[in-house]
Amino acid sequence: MLFRSGTALNFRGISQSRVGGIFVVGNSNITGVEFGATASSITIHAQIGKIHVSGCNIGVFIGDNQGYQFSDTVFEDIYGADCNIGVYFTGENTLAMYYHRVAAYNNTNYGVLIEQGGGAIGSLQVAASGNDIFFGQTNGANHNKLNRWDIVSGYSEEGANGEVFINSAACTDTNPFREQIVMRGFRCTPFSSTNVENFVRWNLNGDLIFENCTFTHGTQLPWAVIDGNPAYRAARDRKSTRLNSSHLGIS
């Protein structure tokens, strides 16, 4: 089939269902695969297999921006490459989700855009995108609709000039991010830029190397932990070093 615009495959209202492996090669005008819900057809308790998409405007789009319920669903493997946005998560009611692996490579603007909702990612693997990981809406609105995200492990490979490891936008509404975002066991090599703005609860740890990074707290009392991987701390005679605000430019 040839798709010139719109969405190649759109799954809505698939509660208690299973979707197998899907591989889509598209074009810059379409969304490859979309999972969501409608007012009359919610999606809960679904089991999704491998979803691999390349060459689209948006590779894999998950959630619903109209506020319909999409929750308690498991994804085995999501991969978006050679798109404008590799993998896009949204929906204020897209909650209690689990993703075994999310991977995004060689995407022009965003590797993984985590706009709203909440869930857990077993392994997040991103590289070679304009913004490897972006939290929140790009215009800074509706920060209170980005709920708890727990990223268990992952890596981001060495960034090219201008590539951003983690990015976010300053608040345009009155509520900064209100829930906790945790990235643990993560590994990244030097990036030319990291720009984290208006996070209230932020925990990032792993085998990390930062360069020219800025972490700016929001209007509420900030709580941030940025630390190295304990496995890389020396035993006995050598002292471990905990990064602090003077090293990171936290303001």
N, C-alpha and C positions, 0 to 999 in steps of 0.2 A: 504494500500500500504506500502511496505517496501523500505525505501531509505537507501542506504549504503554510498553514497557520493554525492557531488554536492549540489544542492538546492532543498528542498522538493517542494516549491511553489514559482514561479518566475513571478512577474507581471511587464511587460514593455509595454510602449505605451498605457496606459489606460486612456487617456484624456477623460473628460466628462463622466466618468464611476463611478459606485458605487461597492465597494467590501464589503460584509457582514462580519459576525463573522467567525474567523478562529482559530482553536485550533490545535497545532502541538506538538506532543511528538516525539523527534528525537533521534539521537545518536551523539557522539562526532565528527563524520566525516562530518557532513552536516551543511549547513545554513538552518534554519527553513523556514522563509518567507523573500523574497526579493522584494523590489519595486524599479524600476529604469526606464531607458529609453534607446533608441538606436539612432543611427544617423538618421534613417528614421522615428522613432516612439517616439516622446516626450511624456511626461506625464504632463498635466496641468489640473486644475479644476476637480480633482477627489475627491470622498468622500469615506473614508475608515472607516470601523467599528472597532470592537474589534479584535485585533490580539494578541493571547496568545501563547507563545512558551516556551518549556522547554526541557532540556536535549540535546542541540545541541552545535556545536562549536560556531556558531553565532546564536543568537535567531532571532532577527529581523534586517534586513539590509535595510537601506533606503538611496537612492541616487545612483549616478553613477560616478565611478572614471575615466571615459573616457571623461568627460566634457559635456555630453549631458544634455538637459534641463529637469529638473523635478521641477516644481514650482506650487504655488498657489493651494495647495492640503491640505485637512483637514483630520486628523486622530482622531478618537474618543478615542481609548484606546489601548496602546501598553504595553505589559508585557513580559519580558524575565527573566527566572529563571533557575538556575541549568545548566548554559551554561559556556563556556569560556568567551564569550562576550555576555552580555544580549541584549543590543540595540546599534546599530552602525549607526551613521549618517555621511554621506560623500557626496562629489560632489560639486565642485566649483560653479556649476549652479543649485544646489538644494537650492532654495531661496523662500522667501515669503510663508513658510510652517507654519501650525498651528497644534499643538498636544494638545488635551484636557488633556490627562494624559499619562505620561511615567513612568513606574515602572520597577525596576530591583532589584531582590533579589537573594542572594546566588549564585553569579557568580564568577568563579575562578579568572579571570584576570581583567576584566573591567565590571562594572555594566552598565554604559552608556558611550560610546566613541563618543564624538562630534568632529569629525575630520575636516570637512570642511562644507561649506554652511552656511545657516542662517535660522532663524525662531523663533517662539515663542512656549513656553511650558506652558500650564495652570497650571499643577501641576507635579512636578518631585519628585518621591518617590524612593529612593535608599537605600540599606543597604546590609551588609554582603557580600561584594565583595572585591577583592584585591584592586582595585581602584574604589571607588564608582562612581566618575565622572572624566573623563579625557578629556581635551580640546586640540585639535590639533593632528597632526600626531605624532605617538610615536617616530619617528626618528628626530623630530624637523623641518622637511622641510615644505615648502609651507604654512608658517604662514599667508601669505596675502590672502589665500583662505578660511580662517575661518572668516566669516563675522558676522554681528550682530545677537546675540542670546539674547532673552528676556525671562527669566524664572520667571514666575509670582509668584509662590508659590511652596512649597514642603517641604520635610524633609528627613533627613538621620539619622538613628538610631545609637545608640552608637556603635562605632567601636571596633573590637577586636584588639589584639596586631598585629601590622604590617599592619592593614587596613588603606588605605589612603582616606581621605574625598574627596579632589579635587587634581588632579595631572596634570602636563603638562611637556613638554620637552623643554629644552633650544633651541634657534634658531640655525639651521645649515645653514639657508639661510640669505640673507641680509635684509629681511623684517620681523619684528616682527608682532604680531597680530595688525592689523590696525583698526579694528572696535571695537565697544563697546559690552561688555558682561555684562549683568545685571542679578543678581539674587536677587529678593526682596521677602520679606515675607517668607524667608526660615528658617527652624529650624533644628539645628543639635546639638547633644550632643558630649561630648569629643571624639576626635580621636587621635590616637598615632602620626599621621603625616598628614600634608597638605603641598603640595609643588607646588606653583604657580610660573612659570617662564615666563619672557618675555611678560607680558601683558602690553599693552599700555593704554587701557581704560577698567577699571575693577570696577564694583560696586556690592558689596555684602552686603546685610543687612537682618536682621531678628533676631530671637531669637537664638543666636549663642554662642557656647562655644568652644574655641579653646585650643589646647594643642600642644606644639612643632611644630608650624607652621612657614613656611618661604614663604614670598612673595617677589619675585625678579623682578624688572622692566626690560624692554627691552632697546634697544639702542636709542629709541626715548624718548621724554619727557613723563614720566609716569603720569597717572591720576588714582588714586585709592581711593575708598571710602569703608571702612569696618566699619560697625556701628551696634549698637544694635537695637532692635525693640522698637519704641517709646511707644508701649503699656506697656512695662515693665519698663519704667522710672517712678520714683516716682513723685507724685504731689508736691505741695507746698514746704515743708521744706527740702526735700531731693534733693541733686544735682545729676543729671544724669552724667554718665561718658562716654566719647567718647574714643574708643580705638585709640591709635596712634602707630607710628612706633616703639617706645621703647617697647611696649607691644607685638608686633607681629613679631619682627625680620625682618621688611621690609628693604631691602637694594637696 
